[in-house]
């Protein structure tokens, strides 16, 4: 079977434009807001709001709403509509915040839905080679807009355009959904507490990324590394991520929990390198090379592991997105702001080490639960 069969082609196109719009939203919109007159505190509130919506959303779907094609398609339309609202509300903080809450909620529906289809239809090798198009989209938009952007309003144009294309190809993905939507009554039996240590680990892992996502550039430039070289460090990390996504298939045939434990330990080591060698270009590039393991391998192993744990596949992916990138991302950003200083990445290494301990506890509890069953 070819990598780019019809299902793989449309899923790859969705990933390409979905993560391109994420790149616009994360990298360029904050500066556009600041240039428009928003304070740093206001930007912080806005960028904590959308992840928090992604955390709350799975609880709504657990008890009240069934994630089917109709809800998914509605979310695609709402996400595009929210980007149009950004134009009208940009000069009004509270209205713009409301549009961001709407945008965050819609985005929290679309990705888990597509991830479930991708994991169902693609084997582990093909999944990685399809998913890497998301990384390409993120990197391409970052490099392109870094050269051509001139006015804040232009950023919103690119955000709307990439969101529209994600909506277009996301609509085509629906025909590949072979899962019968889980009834709300069945979702009610979904349990976070049964595997609580795993979910705590997922949360802590993303909290540990807070310093990297929000302060890596500031941290490196404060150590005398130029902004240009720091930009190449970001790009190098994404390139390593892409290589891992392409070649990771054989690794994912192994024990997924062991892969998660390995990737978590490597990530703690990565943050320790940044703490002790933050002023070394060579060692920082070494740390960035580990992004292949701490993000690419970890992410694919994690969503595959979640897929294997629960019968409620789409809801499980929603909770992964909500707890990791939602709650973990929001708390990680706020905590990194409080902890920022010369010891930031030492704290992040400690937090990530705690995530590894939680995985060890999860492994022991899972064995006990299996014995009880």
C-alpha positions in Angstrom: 0.0 0.0 0.0 1.4 3.4 -1.0 2.0 6.0 1.7 -0.2 8.5 -0.2 -3.4 6.6 -0.8 -6.5 8.8 -0.8 -7.0 8.6 3.0 -3.3 9.4 3.7 -3.4 12.3 1.2 -6.3 14.1 2.7 -5.1 13.5 6.3 -1.6 14.8 5.4 -3.2 17.9 3.8 -5.2 18.5 6.9 -2.1 18.2 9.1 -0.2 20.5 6.8 -2.6 23.4 7.1 -3.7 22.7 10.7 -0.2 23.0 12.0 0.5 25.9 9.7 -2.3 27.8 11.3 -1.0 26.7 14.7 2.3 28.2 13.7 0.7 31.5 12.7 -1.3 31.6 15.9 1.5 30.7 18.3 4.5 32.4 16.7 3.1 35.6 15.1 -0.2 36.5 16.6 1.3 37.4 20.0 3.6 40.0 18.4 0.7 41.3 16.3 -1.4 41.8 19.4 1.5 43.6 21.2 2.1 45.8 18.2 -1.6 46.6 18.2 -1.4 47.9 21.7 -2.2 44.9 23.9 -0.2 44.7 27.1 2.0 41.6 27.9 -0.5 40.7 30.6 -3.4 40.8 28.2 -1.5 38.6 25.7 -0.9 36.1 28.5 -4.5 35.9 29.4 -5.6 35.4 25.8 -3.0 32.6 25.3 -4.0 30.8 28.5 -7.7 30.9 27.6 -7.6 28.8 24.4 -5.6 25.9 26.0 -8.0 26.0 29.1 -10.9 25.5 26.7 -9.3 22.5 25.3 -9.0 21.1 28.8 -12.7 21.7 29.6 -14.1 20.5 26.3 -13.6 16.7 26.9 -15.8 16.8 30.0 -18.6 18.3 27.9 -18.3 15.4 25.4 -18.1 12.8 28.2 -21.5 13.7 29.6 -23.5 15.7 27.1 -22.3 15.6 23.4 -21.5 12.8 21.0 -18.4 13.5 18.8 -19.7 12.5 15.4 -19.1 13.9 11.9 -21.8 16.6 12.3 -20.2 18.0 15.4 -16.7 17.8 13.8 -17.8 19.6 10.7 -19.5 22.3 12.8 -16.2 22.7 14.7 -14.3 23.2 11.4 -16.7 26.0 10.4 -16.7 27.6 13.8 -12.8 27.7 13.8 -12.8 29.5 10.5 -15.6 31.8 11.6 -13.7 32.7 14.8 -10.7 33.8 12.7 -13.0 36.2 10.9 -14.3 37.5 14.2 -10.7 38.3 15.1 -10.7 41.0 12.4 -13.8 42.6 13.9 -12.8 42.3 17.6 -9.1 43.0 17.5 -9.4 46.5 19.0 -11.7 45.2 21.9 -9.9 43.0 24.4 -12.9 41.3 25.9 -14.6 40.6 22.6 -11.3 39.3 21.2 -10.9 37.1 24.2 -14.4 35.7 23.5 -13.4 34.9 19.9 -10.3 33.1 21.2 -12.4 31.0 23.6 -14.6 30.0 20.6 -11.5 29.3 18.5 -9.9 27.2 21.2 -13.0 25.1 21.7 -13.4 24.4 18.0 -9.7 23.5 17.6 -10.1 21.1 20.6 -12.7 19.1 18.6 -11.1 18.9 15.2 -7.6 17.4 15.9 -8.7 14.5 18.1 -11.3 13.5 15.5 -8.7 13.4 12.7 -6.1 11.7 15.0 -8.6 8.9 15.7 -9.2 8.3 11.9 -5.4 8.4 11.2 -4.6 5.9 13.9 -7.4 3.6 12.7 -6.5 3.7 9.0 -2.7 4.0 9.0 -0.2 1.6 10.4 2.5 3.1 12.6 5.0 3.6 9.9 2.5 5.4 7.6 1.1 7.5 10.4 4.5 9.0 11.1 5.2 9.8 7.5 1.8 11.4 7.2 2.0 13.3 10.4 5.3 14.9 9.5 3.5 17.1 7.0 2.2 18.9 10.0 5.7 19.7 11.1 6.5 20.8 7.6 3.5 23.1 7.6 4.6 24.6 10.9 8.2 25.2 9.8 7.3 26.5 6.4 4.8 29.1 7.7 7.4 30.2 10.3 10.1 30.7 7.7 7.8 32.4 5.2 6.0 34.8 7.5 9.3 35.8 9.2 10.3 37.3 5.9 7.1 38.8 4.5 5.0 40.1 7.4 4.8 43.9 7.6 1.6 44.8 9.4 -0.3 43.1 12.3 -3.5 42.7 10.2 -1.6 40.6 7.6 -1.1 38.0 10.3 -4.8 37.6 10.7 -5.1 37.2 6.9 -2.7 34.3 6.9 -4.4 32.8 10.0 -7.8 32.8 8.2 -6.4 31.5 5.0 -4.6 28.5 6.6 -7.7 27.8 8.8 -9.9 27.8 5.7 -7.6 25.3 4.0 -7.6 23.1 7.1 -11.4 23.3 7.1 -11.5 22.3 3.4 -9.3 19.3 3.7 -10.7 18.4 7.1 -14.1 18.1 5.5 -12.8 15.6 3.0 -11.4 13.4 5.9 -14.9 12.6 7.2 -15.6 10.0 4.5 -12.7 7.9 6.0 -14.3 7.7 9.5 -15.3 4.1 10.0 -15.9 4.4 13.8 -19.4 4.3 15.1 -19.8 7.4 17.3 -19.7 6.5 21.0 -23.0 7.2 22.7 -22.9 9.7 25.6 -24.1 7.0 27.9 -21.1 4.9 26.9 -18.8 7.9 27.4 -20.0 8.2 31.0 -18.0 5.0 31.8 -14.8 6.6 30.6 -12.5 6.8 33.6 -9.5 9.0 34.2 -9.0 7.7 37.7 -8.3 4.1 36.5 -5.1 5.3 34.9 -4.6 8.4 37.0 -0.8 8.2 37.2 -0.6 8.1 33.4 -2.7 11.2 33.1 -0.6 13.0 35.8 2.5 12.1 33.8 1.1 13.5 30.6 0.2 16.7 32.4 3.6 17.1 34.0 5.4 16.3 30.7 3.7 19.2 29.1 4.2 21.5 32.1 7.9 20.8 31.7 7.8 22.1 28.1 6.5 25.5 29.4 10.0 27.0 29.8 11.0 25.8 26.3 8.0 27.0 24.4 7.8 30.4 26.0 11.3 31.3 27.1 13.8 29.3 25.0 14.6 32.3 22.7 14.9 34.7 25.7 17.0 32.2 27.6 19.5 31.6 24.8 19.9 35.3 23.8 20.5 36.1 27.4 23.4 33.7 27.3 25.0 35.6 24.4 23.6 33.5 21.6 22.5 35.6 18.7 18.8 35.8 17.6 19.7 34.4 14.2 21.5 31.4 15.6 18.6 30.8 18.1 16.2 30.8 15.1 18.4 28.1 13.5 18.2 26.1 16.7 14.4 26.2 16.5 14.5 25.0 12.9 17.0 22.3 13.6 14.7 20.9 16.3 11.8 20.7 13.8 14.0 19.0 11.2 15.0 16.4 13.8 11.3 15.9 14.6 10.5 15.4 10.9 13.3 12.8 10.5 12.0 10.9 13.6 8.4 10.9 12.3 9.6 9.5 9.0 11.7 6.7 10.4 9.9 5.9 13.8 7.7 3.1 12.5 9.8 0.2 13.6 10.3 1.7 17.1 6.5 1.9 17.5 6.2 -1.8 17.1 7.9 -2.1 20.6 6.3 -1.7 24.0 4.7 1.8 23.9 4.9 2.4 27.6 8.6 1.7 27.6 9.0 4.2 24.7 7.1 6.8 26.8 9.4 6.2 29.8 12.5 6.4 27.6 11.3 9.6 25.9 10.4 11.2 29.2 13.9 10.5 30.7 15.5 11.8 27.5 13.5 15.0 27.9 14.6 15.5 31.5 18.2 15.1 30.3 17.5 17.6 27.5 16.4 20.3 30.0 19.4 19.5 32.1 21.7 20.2 29.1 20.1 23.6 28.6 20.6 24.4 32.3 24.3 23.5 32.5 25.3 24.4 28.9 23.0 27.2 28.0 25.8 29.3 26.7 27.2 26.6 24.4 26.1 26.6 20.8 27.2 23.0 20.3 25.5 21.6 23.4 22.3 23.5 22.7 22.1 22.0 19.2 22.6 18.6 20.9 19.7 19.4 23.2 17.6 20.5 20.2 18.4 17.2 18.4 16.6 15.5 21.3 13.4 17.1 20.2 13.1 14.1 17.9 12.6 12.0 20.9 11.0 14.3 23.5 8.3 15.5 21.1 8.0 13.4 17.9 8.5 9.9 19.4 6.8 10.8 22.7 3.7 12.3 21.0 3.2 9.4 18.6 3.8 6.8 21.3 1.4 8.7 23.7 -1.5 9.0 21.3 -1.0 5.4 20.2 -0.9 4.2 23.8 -4.1 6.2 24.7 -5.7 4.7 21.6 -5.0 1.2 23.0 -6.2 1.9 26.6 -9.8 3.0 25.9 -12.7 1.8 23.8 -13.9 5.4 23.6 -11.3 6.4 21.0 -12.2 9.9 20.1 -13.0 10.9 23.7 -9.6 9.5 24.8 -7.8 11.7 22.2 -9.8 14.7 23.3 -8.7 14.1 26.9 -5.1 13.7 25.8 -5.2 17.0 23.9 -7.0 18.7 26.8 -4.9 17.5 29.7 -1.5 17.7 27.9 -1.7 20.7 25.6 -4.6 22.3 27.3 -4.2 22.2 31.1 -0.5 21.3 30.9 0.3 24.0 28.4 -1.6 26.7 30.3 0.0 25.8 33.7 3.4 25.3 32.1 3.3 28.8 30.6 2.2 30.4 33.8 4.7 28.5 35.9 7.6 29.2 33.6 6.8 32.9 33.8 7.1 32.6 37.6 10.2 30.5 37.6 12.1 32.2 34.8 15.8 32.8 35.6 19.1 30.9 35.5 17.6 27.8 37.0 14.5 27.6 34.8 15.5 24.5 33.0 16.7 22.8 36.1 13.2 23.1 37.4 11.8 21.8 34.1 14.1 18.8 34.4 12.8 18.1 37.9 9.2 18.4 36.7 9.9 16.0 33.8 11.6 13.6 36.1 8.4 13.6 38.2 6.5 12.7 35.0 8.8 9.6 34.6 8.0 8.6 38.2 4.3 8.8 37.4 4.8 6.5 34.4 6.6 4.0 36.7 3.6 4.1 39.1 1.2 3.7 36.2 3.1 0.6 35.0 2.9 -1.0 38.5 -0.8 -0.1 39.0 -1.7 -1.3 35.5 -0.2 -4.7 36.3 -2.1 -4.8 39.6 -5.4 -3.9 37.8 -4.8 -6.6 35.2 -4.2 -9.2 38.0 -7.5 -8.0 39.7 -9.4 -8.4 36.4 
